[in-house]
Structures are given as C-alpha cells and as structure tokens.
Amino acid sequence: MRDFAAIDFETANYERSSICAVGVVVVRNGEITDSFYSLIQPEPNFYTYWCSQANGLCKEDTDNAPTFPSVWTQVEQLIEGLPLVAHNIVFDENCLKAVFRVYQMDYPNYVFHDTLHVARRLFPHLENHQLHTVATACGYPLKNHHHALADAEACAKIAMEIL
C-alpha cells in the first residue's frame, strides 16, 4: 500500500468519544507528504488520572481547544480518498465512530487497515506488539509515545514497512 493516512487518537477518559488529540500522517507514493496535529476539547470533558498519565494531557491543555467537528473538517481534507491505517483499529476506529455519534455526524464508513494485526502475524517472536515495540522492530525508534502525531508517524513508518 503506497497511499494512505495513518491516524492516532488520544482520549481524555475511558469514553471512546473523549478524543483530546489527533495526529494524522499522509503517505502518497510511499513517501510521507503531509501531517496534521490538533488538540481537541473532549466530549465528555473530563480527564482520568490514567489517561493523563499516558498522554500527558489534562483539562487545562484542551480548555480552549476546538471541538471535534471543527478539527475534523481539516482532517477530512487531508484524508480524502485515502484508506486509514491505525495500530489497533479496535481503539481508533471505535473512537472515531463514537465521536461521530456524539456530535450526530454522518459516519462515512472509512476503510481501516490495522498494523497491529499484521505485525502479530509477521513478528510472532516479539515480546509484545505494542506500537513502540513494533516500530523498533521496523527500524523506527518511537520517541514521545502517546503523543498523537508521534504515534501516527510511527504507525505510518510501520505501514510503509509491512503493508
């Protein structure tokens, strides 16, 4: 696959709709051509301790951030016509569907590909198949794990290697 958009969401709490950050990396002809990052005011708008510990974000970071619909209009332009790639689509696709429901937006049935699923098959010897582990196995040392753009870039690098 040479054309796709790798996407990653961070959430504020255990509600899948509570997206507080999005990172997108666009790949065309096998090369990274564009990227996008934005904080998002989550819905519902509260942070759990564990989510903040993982992604480093808290309510003060997103109090003045735009809501999902305004951010998504920018993302839509970047990803138009491209399949989406995520590492563990169970999480990212469910987040996207949940936030579309919350804002009563029509979900366009995006096509998702999962680097986690493929990595489990191709790298059965790895100690785990978490994003940072698979990225390292693909020759990409992930820095700033759980930052949406850094994770999207790692996912893109993995996809360029294994998909």
C-alpha positions as CSV (number, residue, x, y, z in Angstrom):
1,M,0.0,0.0,0.0
2,R,1.6,3.2,-1.1
3,D,-1.2,5.8,-0.4
4,F,-2.9,6.1,3.0
5,A,-3.3,8.2,6.0
6,A,-2.1,6.9,9.4
7,I,-4.2,8.2,12.2
8,D,-3.9,8.2,16.0
9,F,-6.3,9.5,18.7
10,E,-5.6,10.2,22.4
11,T,-8.5,10.2,24.8
12,A,-9.2,12.1,28.0
13,N,-11.1,9.3,29.8
14,Y,-12.5,5.9,29.2
15,E,-15.3,7.1,26.9
16,R,-14.2,6.4,23.3
17,S,-15.8,9.8,22.3
18,S,-13.4,11.7,24.6
19,I,-10.8,12.4,21.9
20,C,-8.5,15.1,23.1
21,A,-5.8,14.9,20.4
22,V,-5.5,13.7,16.8
23,G,-2.4,13.0,14.7
24,V,-2.5,12.3,11.0
25,V,0.3,11.4,8.7
26,V,-0.4,11.3,4.9
27,V,1.6,8.9,2.7
28,R,1.5,9.2,-1.0
29,N,3.6,7.1,-3.4
30,G,5.3,5.5,-0.4
31,E,6.5,8.9,1.0
32,I,5.2,11.0,3.9
33,T,3.8,14.1,2.2
34,D,1.8,15.8,5.0
35,S,0.9,15.7,8.6
36,F,-1.6,17.3,11.0
37,Y,-1.9,17.5,14.8
38,S,-4.5,19.2,16.9
39,L,-5.7,19.2,20.5
40,I,-9.5,18.7,20.8
41,Q,-11.9,19.6,23.6
42,P,-13.0,16.2,24.6
43,E,-16.6,15.0,25.0
44,P,-17.3,14.3,27.8
45,N,-14.9,16.9,29.0
46,F,-13.0,15.4,31.9
47,Y,-9.7,13.6,32.3
48,T,-9.0,10.5,34.2
49,Y,-5.7,10.1,36.0
50,W,-4.6,7.1,33.9
51,C,-5.3,8.8,30.6
52,S,-3.4,11.9,31.6
53,Q,-0.5,9.8,32.8
54,A,-0.4,8.0,29.4
55,N,-0.7,11.0,27.1
56,G,0.5,13.9,29.3
57,L,-2.7,15.9,28.6
58,C,-5.1,17.5,31.1
59,K,-8.1,19.7,31.1
60,E,-6.1,22.9,31.1
61,D,-4.4,21.8,27.8
62,T,-7.7,21.5,26.0
63,D,-10.0,24.1,27.7
64,N,-9.6,26.4,24.7
65,A,-9.1,23.7,22.0
66,P,-11.6,23.4,19.2
67,T,-14.3,20.8,19.3
68,F,-14.1,17.6,17.2
69,P,-16.4,18.8,14.3
70,S,-14.2,21.8,13.6
71,V,-11.0,19.8,13.7
72,W,-12.4,17.0,11.6
73,T,-13.2,19.4,8.7
74,Q,-9.5,20.0,8.5
75,V,-8.7,16.3,8.7
76,E,-11.3,15.4,6.1
77,Q,-9.5,17.4,3.5
78,L,-6.2,15.7,4.2
79,I,-7.5,12.1,4.2
80,E,-10.0,12.4,1.3
81,G,-10.0,9.3,-0.8
82,L,-7.3,7.5,1.3
83,P,-7.7,4.4,3.4
84,L,-6.9,4.9,7.1
85,V,-4.2,3.0,8.9
86,A,-4.0,2.6,12.7
87,H,-2.1,0.5,15.2
88,N,-5.0,-1.3,16.9
89,I,-8.1,-0.2,14.9
90,V,-10.3,-1.6,17.6
91,F,-9.4,1.5,19.6
92,D,-9.0,4.2,16.9
93,E,-12.0,3.2,14.7
94,N,-14.2,2.9,17.7
95,C,-13.1,6.4,18.9
96,L,-13.9,7.8,15.6
97,K,-17.3,6.2,15.4
98,A,-18.2,7.2,18.9
99,V,-17.3,10.9,18.5
100,F,-19.3,11.0,15.2
101,R,-22.3,9.6,17.1
102,V,-21.9,12.1,20.0
103,Y,-21.9,15.0,17.5
104,Q,-24.6,13.4,15.3
105,M,-22.4,13.5,12.3
106,D,-22.8,11.1,9.4
107,Y,-20.0,8.5,9.5
108,P,-18.7,7.9,6.0
109,N,-17.5,4.2,6.6
110,Y,-13.8,4.8,6.4
111,V,-11.7,1.9,5.3
112,F,-9.3,1.0,8.1
113,H,-6.2,-1.2,8.0
114,D,-4.6,-2.5,11.2
115,T,-0.8,-2.6,11.6
116,L,-1.2,-4.4,14.9
117,H,-3.0,-7.3,13.2
118,V,-0.3,-7.6,10.5
119,A,2.5,-7.2,13.0
120,R,1.2,-10.1,15.1
121,R,1.4,-12.3,12.1
122,L,4.7,-11.1,10.7
123,F,6.6,-10.7,14.1
124,P,5.4,-13.6,16.3
125,H,8.7,-13.5,18.2
126,L,8.3,-10.0,19.6
127,E,7.8,-9.8,23.4
128,N,4.6,-7.7,22.7
129,H,3.1,-6.0,19.7
130,Q,2.6,-2.5,21.2
131,L,3.3,0.4,18.9
132,H,6.7,1.3,20.2
133,T,7.9,-2.4,20.1
134,V,6.7,-2.9,16.5
135,A,8.1,0.5,15.4
136,T,11.5,-0.5,16.8
137,A,11.3,-3.9,15.0
138,C,10.7,-2.0,11.8
139,G,13.7,0.2,12.4
140,Y,11.9,3.3,13.7
141,P,12.6,4.3,17.3
142,L,9.4,5.9,18.6
143,K,10.1,8.9,20.7
144,N,7.3,10.7,22.6
145,H,5.0,7.7,22.7
146,H,1.3,8.6,23.3
147,H,1.7,11.9,21.5
148,A,-0.9,11.6,18.7
149,L,1.3,12.9,15.9
150,A,4.4,10.9,17.0
151,D,2.2,7.7,17.2
152,A,0.7,8.4,13.8
153,E,4.1,8.8,12.3
154,A,5.3,5.6,13.9
155,C,2.2,3.9,12.5
156,A,2.9,5.3,9.1
157,K,6.5,4.0,9.2
158,I,5.3,0.6,10.3
159,A,2.7,0.5,7.5
160,M,5.3,1.6,4.9
161,E,7.4,-1.4,6.0
162,I,4.8,-4.2,6.4
163,L,1.7,-3.3,4.4
